[in-house]
Amino acid sequence: MIDSSSYQAILDRKNTIMRQSVGIDYDQYKTGLIAFDYEKMMEDTGYTLAEVAKIQKNSGVGNTPLKELKNITALARKVSAPGKGARIFIKDEALNDSGSFKARRASISCYHAKKSGYAGVIAATSGNYGAAVASQAAKYGLKCIVVQECFDSRGIGQPEIIEKARACEAYGAEVVQLSVGPELFYTFLRLLEETGYFNASLYTPYSVLGIETLGAEIIDDTLKETGRIPDMVVITNAGGGNLTGTARGILQKTNQKIQIVGASVNLKGLHMAKDTDFNRKSFTTGHTGFGIPFIINPDRSDVPRSAARPLRYIDRYCSVNQGQVFFVTEMLTVLEGIERGPAGNTSLAAAFSLAQELNQDQIIVVQETEYTSAGKHHQAQLAFARENGIDIHFGDPRTEMPGQSIVLPQKVQDLFTQELPLDPIRQSYIKNACGSHLRIGSIDLKYLCDETHLKYADVQTILDHLDVIVEDKE
């Protein structure tokens, strides 16, 4: 007899479990061998931008202030070429009820779960999203379970994750803490099946819709404050939903070109699911360990088809080192009197360098901030890194080695961004999307163009290199 609750049995039923826990028949959006109707999937949620904004207003989410960082802008101009140094603004998302932009994602997920008759919600997350789901679930009278990947094999947990567990429990959620590895997904699926709760995944259409209001507010707020739209919006990128939702919201407000830049912390060489690497990183999200795998293979998530499709919208992708983010976190506190969590300052660290490329009459918006406290504070994270044998010193941040050192810049001129070329990323995405298919249809070709934001000829060149034939070309 096969144990129906065994690891393999649960994994064999994963698609069925995920479909039932979200209430979406993903198969209906499949239009080709690899193509699916992404826009139809988003539209079928039934929520307009105005309706989402109203739901969020009623649940303590959104309408966060846009703040100009005048002192940081002045500093950027001191180290810029003459006439350079764009005005830098932040959208202060730490002022949402749960302390981060993730409240926008959770608000629509929990609203829809309540509307659809689910008794509770479950989220698999070690980050701010758990607190956001717990907070919104409390508002709607829903039960909430947060499944965390928290410990390594020695039972040692990161202070940031432990702090977020405390926040989840404070909002009334049950927190299930696990060690790093495959048990997270297994436990998540088993709990979904056993409870019948709603899958408040980061990657459902509801989650991404919730962030569209953030993009829309950026346009409205910048117009109100400055009389013009921003030239660049810098967005911390991990699983891609943050960038996707923000860009979609921007596109609903303006057809003027705004450069969408993704920013991640450089954790090259560290494996997120490897026990020995788990506590050798100082960021639980917003890093390349999530950013790269999810941008080239978005459907590796906890739903059959992810609504986070960052390649559709991104114009540039860059990384910053851990030491730079900690440095800029301190800069924000000392120069602007705003103390915020390090992970949310990933995009600010990138924006400081990027602002030096732009003219002084241009505007760059840092898309979000996050709250900080106890284990989430940058001093606690640095202390934990030191305890785990990470060498922390001042020097040239370009010499930083993820998992071995954190190099804090000696001077502000040392801050830099590392450009991550999009062409190889797009090539990897297309390779993953085609998989074992050596022949695809014209509808699949169009889909790949939409997914990568490339022209037909460019995608065809990549397919030729992969020996993939496009049949029934129009």
JOGI-V924763 format. One line per field, one symbol per residue. ss: DSSP state (H for helix, E for strand, L for the rest). psi: psi as a letter, one per 20 degrees, with the letter a starting at -180 (. if undefined). A space follows every 50 residues. Layout:
BEGIN
ss->???
psi->???
END
This chain:
BEGIN
ss->LLLLLLHHHHHHLHHHHHHHHHLLLHHHHELLLLLELHHHHHHLLLLLHH HHHHHHHLLLLLLLLEEELHHHHHHHHHLLLLLELLEEEEELHHHLLLLL LHHHHHHHHHHHHHHLLLLEEEEELLLHHHHHHHHHHHHHLLEEEEEEEE ELLLLLELHHHHHHHHHHHHLLLEEEEEELLLHHHHHHHHHHHHHLLEEL LLLLHHHHHHHHHHHHHHHHHHHHHHLLLLLEEEEELLLLHHHHHHHHHH HHHLLLLLEEEEEEELLLLLLLLLHHHHLLLLLLLLEHHHHHHHHHLHHH LLLLLLLLLHHHLLLEEEEELHHHHHHHHHHHHHHHLLLLLLHHHHHHHH HHHHHHHLELLLEEEELLLLLLLHHHLHHHHHHHHHHLLLEEEEELHHHL LLLLEEEEELLHHHLLLEELLHHHHHHHHHHHHHLLLLEELHHHHHHHHH HHLLLHHHHHHHHHHLLLEELLLL
psi->ppoijrghgghhjgggggghihkpnhhijpiagiqqnghggghihjprgh hghgghhikkqakqqpppnhhhghghhhjrqpirnqppqqomiijqhjjr iihgghghghghgghijqhrqppoqjbhhghgggghhhhjkqqpppopog qaiijpqphgghghgggghhijqppoprrqaihggghggghgghhjrpnl qijrhgghhhihhggghgggghgghijrqqhppppppeiihgggggghhg hihqjqpppopqpqpokpipphjpgiigjjqjpirkrhhggghhhimhjj akqhoqiomhihhphqprqqrghgghghghghgghikoorqghijghhgg hgghhihrrhjrpppphqrqrqqdiiqhhhhhgggghjjpoprqboiiip opihqoopqhqhiiprqopophghggghghggghcjoiprrhhhggghgg hilrrghghhgghghikpporlq.
END
